[in-house]
Amino acid sequence: MAIRNYQTIHLSDASLRGGDILQARAEKRDLDQAIALLSTWPAVGVTRQFARSLRRFDAVYGDLFPGLFAGEVHANVTKADYVSDRHEWGEARLELGPALFQRLVDANALDIELHRWAQRRLAQPIERPLEAAVGG
């Protein structure tokens, strides 16, 4: 399966092990490393919470980049009628069938956990202003 833990691999040392990036495999330590890296950033975003993510980035970086994160843009949207993650998972299970769906979930278990972490982080209040994060 070509798609497995893509975010975890590219946010950790997993992409540097073994030579061929397409064959890279992520482990729990890579998830921990990805979370540690993202924890140092003053803001993270979640695609399905794009408007909220933009507000977060604007709150953190808005003084440095005025207007950059203003407004929502709905481009490159394949499905406009998003209901919830639970609904989307159900739709995917129906479309792929239970066996293939489970293979996909198993192959991306670390990314799923990383996504859940990012959702929780996005829901938290901003911990520190940008100046503190960049040493200013």
N, C-alpha and C positions, 0 to 999 in steps of 0.2 A: 504494500500500500504506500503510495507516494506521499500522501498527506498525513503526517503524524507529528504532533507536538511542534509545529512550525514556530510559534512564538517563543516557546521555552527554548528551543534549539538556538534561535537567533538572539536571544537575550542572555545567553550563557556560553560557557566554554564548549558546549556540546558541538557547536559548529566547527570547532577547531580540531576535534578529535577524529581520527580515522581517514582523513584525506577527502573523500568524496562527500560533499555536502548533501547530496541526494540520499546517501546511505546513513547519514548521521542519526544517531539514536539518543534520545534524552533519557535521563535518569532522575530520580528524586533529588539528588544533589544539584542537578541543573535547574529544577524548579526552584529550589531554595536559593540558588544563585540569582536567578531571574527576579525573584521577589525581593531579594536583598538589593539588587540594582535599582529596581523600580521604587523601592522604599526611600532611596536617596533623592529621587526626583520630587520636586514640590507639587507636581500634578500628574495624574494619569487620566486617560480617557477610555471610554468604552463606546464602540461604534453604535450599538443599539441604543445608547443613551447620548447621542450626539449633541443635542441641545444642552443637556446638563454638562457634558464634557467641555463644550465651548465656554459655558459660563465659568467653569472651574479654571480653564486656561486663561480666560480674560481676567479673572480675579487675581491670578498669580502673575501673569505676564503682561497684563493690559497696560501698565504704566510704561513698560519697556517697549511694547509694540502696540500703540494705540490703534484701535479699530481692526486689528488683524483677526480677532476672534469674534467680531460682531456679526450677528445674523446667522441664520441657518441657510445652508445650501443643500438642495435635494437633487444632487447629480449622481449618476452612476448607481441609481437605486433599482434593484431588480424586483423588489417586492414592496410596494407601498403600504400594504394592509397588515403590517406587523401588529400582532396582538400581544404576545408575551413569549418569553423564552420557552415556557412549558408548551404552549401551543405549537411553536416552531419545531420543537423536538418531536412532538406527536406527528406533525405533518411529515417530517423527515423519516420517521419510523415507518409510516404508511407508504411513502414513496419508495424507500430503499428496501423495505422488507426487514423483518426482525433480525435476521442473521447478519446481513450487510451493515445494518444500522449499528448493531452491537460491535462489529469489527471496527467501525469508524470511531465509536465511543472509546473502545479499548485502546485503539491506536493513538488517541488524543487525550487520554486521561489527564496528563500533566497540564496541557493547555486548558482543559476544562477547569481544573483547579486554579490555574493562573487567572482565568477569566472571572471566576468567582471571587478571587482575591481582589482583582481590579474593581469589580462591582462594589465590594465592601469598602474599598479605599475611596472610591468616588463618592460614596454616601457619607463619608466622614467629613467633619469640618476641616478647613485648611489648617494644617498644623503649624506652618511657619511661613512668613513672607518670603518672597523671592530674594530679597537682600541677604537674609540669613542663609539661604540655601547656596548662594553663590559667593558668600564671604564679603558682601558689600556693606 
